[in-house]
């Protein structure tokens, strides 16, 4: 479970995989990481054994890798949730990252869903499955696109943690002061969940534009300023992002209040293998 990984003396980053992009799992043998998260995109109506994120989680667990399975609350009815969670438990999933979901299937009025918000889904799962799973949720140090203030963010996170979440995996951050301040705000609001900062190793201006749509990146952020200035030079962006990410991660690893970061790899294993070798040497 995540609690076992959190107390390890060895400080390793975690990584992320997508079942939407096929890859040879043998590549993972050459990458040092603490756990692997399996993202869940969209709504599935198939039987659990042939739902791609679940079948990928099954194979990863069979290979001995700790798995954090994403589950978007708005993508499940009560019946669908029961089927998928029973199967997840059967194959050995112990850690769930509960998110709301952001695709077209998740934009209707909250009343249209059995689980409109992550807190609702966590409460349901705990009621049905007890302590079979540990829960992580998403956090937004630079604010969720629908939030206007940090107080909004704290209110949302507090509801998820009161429902049972013990870990917060943040959206991508570029600045150590931002993640440090976020953790301080959590503690001020008496939110004790452990924080796993999200890190994205940018390789192009297009990557940056995608991130801008997912979270509010301040225009005065040092990394953002460099990327905007070099928007036509992906090589310069990639080198700068790699160097700044290493500096950021090393600062995070020095802070005992923060867990080692989660690197959003999206199956780009050549990039992440090279970066982690660069980081750990």
C-alpha positions as CSV (number, residue, x, y, z in Angstrom):
1,X,0.0,0.0,0.0
2,X,1.0,3.6,-0.4
3,X,1.7,3.8,3.4
4,X,4.4,1.2,3.0
5,X,6.1,3.1,0.2
6,X,5.8,6.4,2.1
7,X,8.0,5.2,4.9
8,X,10.8,3.7,2.8
9,X,14.2,5.3,3.3
10,X,15.0,5.0,-0.4
11,X,13.6,8.1,-2.1
12,X,12.4,7.3,-5.6
13,X,10.0,9.1,-7.9
14,X,6.8,7.4,-9.1
15,X,5.7,7.2,-12.7
16,X,2.5,7.1,-14.7
17,X,1.3,4.9,-17.6
18,X,-1.7,5.1,-20.0
19,X,-3.5,2.1,-21.4
20,X,-4.4,4.3,-24.4
21,X,-0.8,4.0,-25.7
22,X,0.5,0.5,-25.9
23,X,4.1,-0.3,-24.7
24,X,6.3,-3.2,-23.8
25,X,6.3,-3.5,-20.0
26,X,9.8,-4.9,-20.1
27,X,11.1,-1.3,-20.4
28,X,10.1,-0.8,-16.8
29,X,12.9,-3.2,-15.7
30,X,15.4,-0.5,-16.4
31,X,13.7,2.4,-14.6
32,X,13.9,3.0,-10.9
33,X,10.6,4.1,-9.4
34,X,8.5,3.6,-6.3
35,X,5.1,2.9,-7.8
36,X,3.3,3.2,-11.1
37,X,-0.1,5.0,-11.5
38,X,-2.5,3.8,-14.2
39,X,-4.6,6.5,-15.7
40,X,-8.3,6.0,-16.6
41,X,-9.6,8.1,-19.5
42,X,-13.3,8.1,-20.3
43,X,-16.2,5.7,-19.6
44,X,-16.1,2.0,-20.2
45,X,-19.1,-0.3,-20.5
46,X,-17.1,-3.6,-21.0
47,X,-16.7,-6.3,-18.4
48,X,-13.9,-5.4,-16.0
49,X,-11.3,-8.0,-17.1
50,X,-11.2,-6.4,-20.6
51,X,-11.3,-2.8,-19.5
52,X,-7.9,-1.5,-20.5
53,X,-6.8,0.3,-17.3
54,X,-7.8,-2.7,-15.2
55,X,-6.1,-5.2,-17.5
56,X,-2.9,-3.1,-17.4
57,X,-3.1,-2.8,-13.6
58,X,-3.4,-6.6,-13.5
59,X,-0.3,-7.2,-15.6
60,X,1.7,-4.6,-13.6
61,X,0.8,-6.2,-10.3
62,X,1.6,-9.7,-11.7
63,X,5.1,-8.3,-12.5
64,X,5.5,-7.1,-8.9
65,X,4.9,-3.4,-9.3
66,X,2.9,-1.4,-6.8
67,X,0.0,0.2,-8.6
68,X,-2.1,3.4,-8.0
69,X,-5.2,3.1,-10.1
70,X,-7.0,6.2,-11.2
71,X,-10.8,6.2,-11.0
72,X,-12.9,9.2,-12.2
73,X,-16.0,9.4,-10.0
74,X,-18.3,10.8,-12.8
75,X,-17.5,7.8,-15.1
76,X,-19.2,5.3,-12.8
77,X,-22.8,4.4,-11.9
78,X,-23.2,2.5,-8.6
79,X,-23.5,-0.8,-10.5
80,X,-20.5,-0.2,-12.7
81,X,-18.4,0.9,-9.6
82,X,-19.3,-2.3,-7.8
83,X,-18.2,-4.5,-10.7
84,X,-14.9,-2.6,-11.3
85,X,-14.0,-2.3,-7.6
86,X,-14.7,-6.0,-6.9
87,X,-12.4,-6.9,-9.8
88,X,-9.8,-4.4,-8.8
89,X,-9.7,-5.9,-5.3
90,X,-9.5,-9.4,-6.8
91,X,-6.4,-8.6,-8.9
92,X,-4.6,-7.0,-6.0
93,X,-5.2,-3.2,-6.5
94,X,-4.7,-1.6,-3.1
95,X,-4.3,2.1,-4.0
96,X,-6.9,4.3,-5.7
97,X,-6.5,7.9,-7.0
98,X,-10.0,9.2,-7.0
99,X,-10.6,12.2,-9.4
100,X,-13.7,13.8,-10.7
101,X,-13.0,13.3,-14.4
102,X,-12.6,16.0,-17.0
103,X,-13.8,14.5,-20.3
104,X,-17.1,15.1,-22.2
105,X,-18.8,12.4,-20.0
106,X,-18.1,14.5,-16.9
107,X,-19.5,17.9,-17.7
108,X,-23.2,17.5,-17.0
109,X,-24.9,18.9,-13.9
110,X,-23.7,17.2,-10.7
111,X,-27.2,15.8,-10.1
112,X,-26.8,13.6,-13.2
113,X,-24.1,11.4,-11.5
114,X,-24.2,8.8,-8.8
115,X,-20.8,10.2,-7.6
116,X,-20.6,13.8,-8.7
117,X,-17.5,14.5,-6.6
118,X,-14.5,12.5,-5.4
119,X,-15.6,12.8,-1.8
120,X,-18.9,11.1,-2.7
121,X,-17.0,8.2,-4.4
122,X,-14.5,7.7,-1.6
123,X,-17.3,7.6,1.0
124,X,-19.2,5.0,-1.1
125,X,-16.1,2.8,-1.5
126,X,-15.2,2.9,2.1
127,X,-18.7,2.0,3.1
128,X,-18.7,-1.0,0.7
129,X,-15.1,-2.1,0.9
130,X,-13.9,-0.9,4.3
131,X,-10.1,-0.6,4.5
132,X,-9.4,-2.7,1.3
133,X,-8.1,0.4,-0.5
134,X,-6.0,3.5,0.4
135,X,-7.1,6.7,-1.3
136,X,-5.2,9.5,-3.0
137,X,-6.8,12.6,-4.6
138,X,-5.7,15.4,-6.9
139,X,-4.5,18.7,-5.6
140,X,-3.9,22.0,-7.4
141,X,-1.1,24.2,-6.0
142,X,-1.7,26.7,-8.8
143,X,-5.5,26.3,-8.5
144,X,-8.0,24.2,-10.4
145,X,-9.3,25.9,-13.5
146,X,-12.7,26.2,-11.7
147,X,-11.3,27.6,-8.5
148,X,-10.8,31.4,-7.9
149,X,-8.9,31.4,-4.6
150,X,-6.7,29.1,-2.5
151,X,-9.5,29.0,0.0
152,X,-11.6,27.2,-2.7
153,X,-8.9,24.7,-3.2
154,X,-8.5,24.1,0.6
155,X,-12.3,23.6,1.0
156,X,-12.3,21.0,-1.8
157,X,-9.3,19.1,-0.6
158,X,-10.6,19.1,3.0
159,X,-13.8,17.5,1.9
160,X,-11.9,14.8,0.0
161,X,-9.6,14.1,3.0
162,X,-12.5,14.0,5.5
163,X,-14.0,11.4,3.3
164,X,-10.9,9.2,3.6
165,X,-8.1,10.4,1.3
166,X,-4.6,10.1,2.9
167,X,-2.5,11.3,0.0
168,X,-2.6,14.2,-2.4
169,X,-1.0,13.9,-5.9
170,X,-0.7,17.5,-7.2
171,X,-1.0,18.8,-10.7
172,X,2.3,19.7,-12.3
173,X,4.4,22.3,-10.5
174,X,7.6,24.0,-11.7
175,X,8.5,26.0,-8.6
176,X,9.6,24.7,-5.2
177,X,8.2,27.8,-3.3
178,X,4.8,27.0,-4.8
179,X,4.7,23.4,-3.6
180,X,6.2,24.4,-0.2
181,X,3.5,27.1,0.2
182,X,0.8,24.7,-0.8
183,X,1.9,22.2,1.9
184,X,2.0,25.0,4.4
185,X,-1.6,26.0,3.5
186,X,-2.8,22.5,3.9
187,X,-1.3,22.3,7.4
188,X,-2.8,25.7,8.3
189,X,-6.2,24.3,7.4
190,X,-5.5,21.2,9.5
191,X,-5.2,18.9,6.4
192,X,-2.7,16.2,7.3
193,X,-2.7,14.2,4.0
194,X,0.8,13.5,2.6
195,X,1.6,15.4,-0.5
196,X,3.1,13.8,-3.6
197,X,4.1,16.7,-6.0
198,X,3.4,16.1,-9.7
199,X,6.3,16.9,-12.1
200,X,6.1,17.0,-15.9
201,X,9.3,17.0,-17.8
202,X,8.5,19.4,-20.7
203,X,10.0,18.7,-24.0
204,X,8.3,21.3,-26.2
205,X,6.1,24.4,-26.2
206,X,3.2,22.2,-27.2
207,X,3.6,20.3,-23.9
208,X,3.5,23.6,-22.0
209,X,0.3,24.6,-23.8
210,X,-1.4,21.4,-22.8
211,X,-0.5,22.0,-19.1
212,X,-1.8,25.5,-19.3
213,X,-5.3,24.0,-20.1
214,X,-5.1,21.7,-17.1
215,X,-3.9,24.1,-14.4
216,X,-3.3,27.8,-13.8
217,X,0.3,28.5,-14.4
218,X,1.2,32.0,-13.2
219,X,2.6,34.2,-16.0
220,X,5.3,35.4,-13.7
221,X,6.6,31.9,-13.0
222,X,10.3,31.7,-13.8
223,X,9.9,28.5,-15.9
224,X,6.8,29.8,-17.6
225,X,8.6,33.0,-18.5
226,X,11.5,31.1,-20.1
227,X,9.3,28.9,-22.1
228,X,7.2,31.8,-23.4
229,X,10.4,33.6,-24.4
230,X,11.7,30.5,-26.2
231,X,8.4,29.3,-27.6
232,X,10.0,28.6,-31.0
233,X,13.0,26.6,-29.7
234,X,11.9,23.2,-28.4
235,X,15.5,22.1,-27.9
236,X,16.1,25.0,-25.5
237,X,12.8,24.4,-23.7
238,X,13.7,20.7,-23.2
239,X,17.1,21.3,-21.8
240,X,15.9,24.1,-19.5
241,X,12.9,22.0,-18.3
242,X,15.2,19.0,-17.6
243,X,17.6,21.1,-15.5
244,X,14.9,23.0,-13.6
245,X,13.0,19.8,-12.9
246,X,16.1,18.2,-11.4
247,X,16.7,21.2,-9.2
248,X,13.0,21.2,-8.1
249,X,13.0,17.4,-7.4
250,X,16.2,17.6,-5.3
251,X,14.7,20.4,-3.2
252,X,11.5,18.3,-2.7
253,X,13.5,15.3,-1.7
254,X,15.3,17.4,1.0
255,X,11.9,18.3,2.6
256,X,10.8,15.6,5.0
257,X,7.3,17.0,5.0
258,X,6.8,16.2,1.3
259,X,6.9,12.7,-0.3
260,X,9.0,12.0,-3.4
261,X,7.5,13.4,-6.6
262,X,5.3,11.7,-9.2
263,X,6.6,12.2,-12.7
264,X,3.9,12.4,-15.4
265,X,5.5,10.2,-18.0
266,X,2.6,9.3,-20.3
267,X,4.5,6.3,-21.6
268,X,7.5,8.4,-22.8
269,X,9.9,6.0,-21.3
270,X,13.0,6.9,-23.2
271,X,12.7,10.5,-21.9
272,X,11.9,9.4,-18.3
273,X,14.6,6.8,-18.2
274,X,17.2,9.3,-19.3
275,X,15.9,11.9,-16.9
276,X,15.9,9.6,-13.9
277,X,19.4,8.5,-14.6
278,X,20.4,12.2,-14.8
279,X,18.5,12.8,-11.5
280,X,19.8,9.8,-9.5
281,X,23.5,9.9,-10.5
